[in-house]
Amino acid sequence: MRRIRLIGTFREFHLIAFAVLGLLAPISVAVADDGVFAETTRVAREQGNTGLAAVLMQNGIVRSEEYLGLAIVEESVPVSAQTRFQVMSVTKAFVGAALIKSASAGVVDLDVPIQAYLPDYPRPESGEITLRNLAAHTAGIPHLGHPGRRAVYVEHYSDASSALAEFRELPLLHNPGEAYEYSSSGYNLIAAVLEAAHGKPFQEVLRELVLTPLELDDTAVGDVLRPTRNLARSYSFVDIWTYQPLEVLQQVPTWDFSYNPGGGNLITTARDLAKFGDAFTAPGFFTEAELALIFARISPELSPWSFGWFVNEDGDGNATINISGATPGVQAALIVDPRNRISMAVLSNCWGKGSGGGDLVVGAPRRDLEAWLRARQ
């Protein structure tokens, strides 16, 4: 495990705030560089991301962690192990865990129409919407894209059921089960079903089924109406509406993501996220039967998804799962390799220059993981 050492005088910290914002060269946290995240940190520096946190766990033990740059640029607050980041669509893996646990306990049935739990939700003209095709993104529920969401960023929803108002009257993109269309709204619908089935707010369902048992004390559903300890602010070298590159750093507004409770409203630390991923590496929190569901695609002929995860198989049939999340000023990723009992989390509070391809949270962590494994063969 890497030891963290604060360096620099007050004057040096002060100078950081007036350096070329977004560049990771003037970092305020130093760690011994063991090279595990060489590719991830290289990409972060080249893109000029303001802050980065990365953790690799194996067999439940932190093998390496990296904290670079600033969580709050204008106040020179460094990224640390305690820094909490928004993770957007990584939320879906937590929702999938709560769904699997609820199905195993007999609280929900994955294959009945969702009207069994939400009787007032509109029925499709043909077919039925089930929790299983919602999880696989094959229900036809429209996804609300970022530029079209301007109005919802100022609305606050106290529970998942009320957030359904944002899409419940929209026509389906296709009949349920006929095609794959990525949809955060579908996972918001899962959250509302869990809320109705358990008879309590989704936040409480998630806490009781997942967060508390796994001791994820720094993970929570985001709430912009409450002060949030150690929360990073978001920044971008990409215009937040046009996606055009910028030469100067832009601070991303504080948006209310309560419209997206199941699709992208979680906050967490890199350590908590890696710890969550570790729960999928071997039976323990999950049973063997539950893990078998998670590591198999729900509709392999249509969708790459299981319950909250993309599922990938190598030529030998070994499966890994991963999930990433992004919105202007947010990049997040979690990779789980059960064969090697590895969980890797990468979080950033910035869209750096040239970050549109997602290499920081898709390609670079994979390359680092492969290099780390090769070095141990």
C-alpha positions in Angstrom: 0.0 0.0 0.0 1.3 3.4 -0.9 2.0 6.0 1.8 0.9 9.5 1.2 3.0 12.5 2.3 1.9 16.1 2.1 4.6 18.4 0.8 5.2 22.1 0.3 4.9 25.2 2.3 1.8 27.5 2.4 3.5 29.7 -0.2 3.8 26.6 -2.5 0.2 25.7 -2.0 -0.8 29.3 -2.7 1.2 29.2 -6.0 -0.7 26.1 -7.1 -3.9 28.1 -7.3 -2.3 30.5 -9.8 -0.5 27.9 -11.9 -1.7 26.8 -15.3 -5.0 25.4 -14.0 -5.8 21.8 -14.8 -2.1 20.7 -15.3 -1.1 17.9 -13.0 2.6 19.0 -12.8 2.1 21.3 -9.7 0.6 18.6 -7.5 0.1 19.1 -3.8 0.2 15.4 -2.7 3.2 13.3 -3.2 3.3 9.5 -3.3 6.1 7.0 -4.0 5.7 6.2 -7.7 5.6 2.4 -8.0 4.5 2.7 -11.7 1.3 0.7 -11.3 -0.8 3.5 -12.8 1.8 4.7 -15.2 -0.5 4.9 -18.2 -3.4 6.4 -16.3 -1.3 9.1 -14.8 0.4 9.8 -18.1 -3.0 10.3 -19.8 -4.2 12.5 -17.0 -1.1 14.7 -17.2 -1.3 15.0 -21.0 -5.0 15.9 -20.9 -4.4 18.4 -18.1 -7.0 16.9 -15.7 -7.2 18.8 -12.5 -7.4 15.8 -10.1 -7.1 12.0 -10.1 -7.6 9.2 -7.7 -6.8 5.5 -8.5 -6.7 2.4 -6.4 -5.9 -1.2 -7.2 -7.0 -3.9 -4.8 -6.2 -7.6 -4.9 -7.6 -10.2 -2.5 -9.2 -7.4 -0.5 -5.9 -5.6 0.0 -4.9 -2.2 -1.4 -1.8 -2.9 -3.5 -1.4 0.6 -5.0 -3.1 4.0 -4.9 -2.4 7.3 -6.6 -3.7 10.7 -5.7 -2.8 13.6 -7.9 -3.8 17.2 -8.4 -6.6 19.3 -6.9 -10.1 18.4 -5.7 -10.9 22.1 -5.5 -8.7 24.2 -7.7 -9.6 27.7 -6.5 -8.9 26.8 -2.9 -5.9 24.6 -3.6 -7.5 21.6 -1.9 -5.5 18.4 -2.9 -7.0 15.2 -3.9 -6.6 12.6 -1.1 -7.9 9.2 -0.1 -10.8 11.0 1.5 -11.8 12.9 -1.6 -15.3 12.0 -2.8 -16.1 12.1 -6.5 -19.3 12.0 -8.5 -19.3 8.7 -10.5 -22.3 9.1 -12.8 -23.1 5.8 -14.6 -20.9 3.7 -12.2 -24.0 4.1 -10.0 -25.6 1.4 -12.2 -23.3 -1.3 -10.7 -24.6 -0.4 -7.2 -28.2 -0.5 -8.4 -27.5 -3.9 -10.0 -26.2 -5.2 -6.7 -29.3 -4.0 -4.9 -31.5 -5.6 -7.6 -29.7 -9.0 -7.4 -30.0 -9.0 -3.6 -33.7 -8.1 -3.8 -34.4 -10.8 -6.3 -32.5 -13.4 -4.3 -34.6 -12.5 -1.2 -37.8 -12.8 -3.2 -38.7 -9.1 -2.8 -38.8 -8.6 -6.6 -39.2 -10.9 -9.6 -37.0 -10.1 -12.5 -39.4 -11.4 -15.1 -42.8 -10.0 -14.2 -44.1 -6.7 -15.7 -43.0 -3.7 -13.6 -46.6 -2.8 -13.2 -46.7 -5.4 -10.5 -44.7 -2.8 -8.4 -45.7 0.4 -10.2 -49.3 -0.1 -11.3 -49.7 3.4 -12.6 -46.6 3.2 -14.9 -47.7 3.3 -18.6 -47.8 -0.1 -20.3 -46.3 -0.5 -23.8 -48.5 -1.2 -26.8 -46.8 -4.5 -27.4 -44.8 -6.6 -24.9 -44.1 -6.0 -21.2 -41.3 -4.1 -19.5 -39.4 -6.3 -16.9 -36.6 -5.7 -14.5 -34.4 -8.1 -16.6 -34.7 -6.1 -19.8 -34.4 -2.8 -17.9 -31.0 -4.0 -16.6 -29.9 -5.1 -20.1 -31.0 -1.8 -21.6 -33.4 -3.6 -23.9 -36.7 -2.1 -22.6 -36.8 0.8 -25.1 -36.8 3.5 -22.4 -35.4 6.7 -23.9 -32.1 8.0 -22.5 -32.0 11.7 -21.6 -28.9 13.1 -23.2 -26.8 15.8 -21.5 -27.6 18.9 -23.8 -31.3 18.1 -23.5 -31.2 17.9 -19.7 -30.7 21.6 -18.9 -34.1 22.0 -17.3 -33.8 19.0 -15.0 -30.5 20.1 -13.5 -32.4 22.6 -11.3 -35.2 20.2 -10.2 -34.9 18.3 -7.0 -36.6 15.0 -6.5 -36.8 13.5 -3.0 -37.3 9.9 -4.2 -36.9 7.7 -7.3 -40.6 7.4 -7.9 -41.1 11.2 -8.4 -38.1 11.3 -10.8 -40.0 9.1 -13.2 -41.9 12.2 -14.3 -39.0 13.1 -16.5 -39.6 10.3 -19.0 -42.6 8.2 -18.1 -44.8 9.7 -20.8 -42.2 9.5 -23.6 -42.8 6.9 -26.2 -40.6 3.8 -26.2 -37.8 3.6 -28.8 -38.8 0.0 -29.6 -40.9 -2.8 -28.1 -39.4 -4.3 -24.9 -36.8 -7.0 -25.6 -36.4 -6.3 -29.3 -33.2 -4.1 -29.4 -30.4 -2.6 -27.3 -30.5 1.2 -26.5 -28.4 2.5 -23.6 -30.7 4.2 -21.1 -30.0 5.7 -17.7 -33.7 6.2 -17.4 -34.2 2.5 -17.4 -32.0 2.2 -14.3 -34.0 5.1 -12.7 -37.0 2.9 -13.3 -35.3 0.0 -11.5 -34.6 2.3 -8.6 -38.3 3.2 -8.4 -39.3 -0.5 -8.5 -36.9 -1.2 -5.7 -38.3 1.7 -3.8 -41.9 0.5 -4.2 -41.1 -3.2 -3.5 -39.2 -2.4 -0.3 -41.6 0.3 0.8 -38.8 2.9 1.6 -36.8 5.5 -0.3 -34.3 4.2 -2.8 -31.5 5.8 -0.8 -32.4 3.7 2.2 -32.7 0.5 0.1 -29.2 1.0 -1.3 -27.7 1.8 2.1 -29.3 -1.3 3.8 -28.6 -3.8 1.0 -25.2 -2.7 -0.2 -23.5 0.2 1.4 -23.8 -0.8 5.1 -23.0 -4.5 4.7 -19.9 -3.6 2.6 -18.9 -0.8 5.1 -18.8 1.7 2.3 -18.9 4.7 4.7 -17.8 7.3 2.2 -20.4 6.3 -0.5 -23.8 7.9 -0.7 -26.6 9.0 -3.0 -25.8 12.6 -3.9 -27.9 15.5 -2.5 -27.1 19.0 -3.5 -29.4 20.4 -0.8 -27.0 19.1 1.9 -23.4 20.1 2.5 -21.2 17.2 1.4 -17.9 16.5 3.2 -14.8 16.2 1.0 -16.6 16.5 -2.3 -14.5 17.4 -5.3 -15.7 20.1 -7.6 -15.8 19.5 -11.4 -13.9 21.3 -14.1 -13.5 21.0 -17.9 -11.3 21.9 -20.8 -14.3 21.0 -23.0 -17.3 23.4 -23.3 -20.1 21.8 -21.2 -22.8 22.3 -23.8 -21.1 22.3 -27.3 -18.3 19.8 -26.4 -15.9 22.1 -28.2 -12.3 22.2 -26.8 -11.3 25.2 -24.6 -8.0 26.8 -23.9 -8.9 27.9 -20.4 -10.3 25.8 -17.6 -14.0 26.0 -17.0 -15.7 25.3 -13.7 -18.8 23.0 -14.2 -21.9 24.3 -12.4 -23.2 22.3 -9.4 -26.1 20.4 -11.0 -28.8 18.5 -9.2 -28.7 14.8 -10.3 -31.6 13.7 -8.2 -33.6 13.2 -11.5 -31.1 10.3 -12.1 -31.1 8.3 -8.9 -30.4 4.9 -10.4 -28.5 6.0 -13.5 -25.9 8.3 -12.1 -26.3 10.1 -8.7 -23.7 8.4 -6.5 -20.7 9.9 -4.8 -17.8 7.9 -3.5 -14.0 7.7 -2.9 -11.6 5.6 -4.9 -10.9 3.3 -2.0 -14.7 2.7 -1.4 -15.2 2.1 -5.1 -12.4 -0.4 -5.2 -13.7 -2.1 -2.1 -17.1 -2.4 -3.7 -15.6 -4.0 -6.8 -13.7 -6.4 -4.5 -17.0 -7.9 -3.4 -17.5 -9.3 -6.9 -14.2 -11.1 -7.0 -15.2 -14.2 -5.0 -18.3 -15.5 -3.1 -18.8 -13.8 0.2 -21.1 -10.8 0.1 -22.6 -12.4 -3.1 -23.4 -16.1 -3.4 -22.0 -18.2 -6.3 -25.4 -18.1 -7.9 -25.6 -14.3 -7.7 -22.1 -13.9 -9.1 -23.1 -16.2 -12.0 -25.9 -13.8 -12.9 -23.6 -10.8 -12.7 -20.9 -12.3 -14.9 -23.2 -13.4 -17.7 -24.8 -11.1 -20.2 -28.6 -11.0 -19.8 -29.4 -10.9 -23.5 -26.1 -11.9 -25.2 -27.6 -11.7 -28.7 -28.6 -8.0 -28.1 -26.8 -6.4 -25.2 -23.3 -6.4 -23.6 -24.8 -5.8 -20.1 -25.5 -7.9 -17.1 -26.9 -6.3 -13.9 -25.2 -2.9 -13.9 -22.0 -4.0 -15.7 -20.5 -4.5 -19.1 -19.4 -8.1 -19.4 -16.3 -9.0 -21.4 -14.9 -12.5 -22.1 -11.5 -13.4 -23.3 -10.7 -16.3 -25.7 -10.6 -18.8 -22.9 -14.0 -17.8 -21.6 -12.8 -15.9 -18.6 -15.1 -13.0 -17.8 -14.3 -9.6 -16.4 -16.8 -6.8 -15.7 -16.4 -3.0 -16.0 -18.5 0.1 -15.7 -17.6 3.7 -16.5 -19.3 7.0 -16.0 -19.0 10.5 -17.4 -20.6 13.9 -17.6 -18.9 17.2 -18.1 -16.2 17.4 -15.4 -16.6 13.8 -14.2 -14.8 10.6 -15.3 -15.1 7.4 -13.4 -14.3 3.7 -13.9 -14.3 0.4 -12.1 -12.8 -2.9 -13.5 -13.2 -6.3 -11.8 -11.2 -9.3 -12.7 -12.3 -12.3 -10.6 -9.8 -14.7 -11.9 -7.0 -12.6 -10.4 -9.2 -11.2 -7.6 -8.5 -7.7 -8.7 -10.6 -4.5 -8.4 -9.3 -1.3 -10.0 -11.0 2.2 -9.5 -10.1 5.4 -11.3 -11.8 8.7 -10.6 -11.3 12.3 -12.0 -13.0 15.6 -11.4 -12.2 16.9 -14.9 -12.7 16.6 -18.6 -9.1 17.4 -19.8 -8.0 18.4 -23.3 -8.6 15.6 -25.7 -10.5 13.5 -23.2 -13.5 12.8 -25.4 -12.4 9.3 -26.3 -12.5 8.2 -22.6 -9.0 6.9 -22.6 -8.4 8.0 -19.0 -11.1 5.6 -17.6 -11.4 3.0 -20.4 -8.1 2.3 -22.2 -5.4 3.5 -19.8 -6.6 1.5 -16.7 -6.9 -1.6 -18.8 -3.3 -1.1 -20.1 -2.1 -0.6 -16.5 -3.9 -3.7 -15.3 -2.5 -5.8 -18.1 1.0 -4.6 -17.5 0.7 -5.2 -13.8 -0.4 -8.8 -14.4 2.4 -9.5 -16.9 5.0 -8.3 -14.5 3.8 -11.0 -12.0 3.7 -13.9 -14.4 
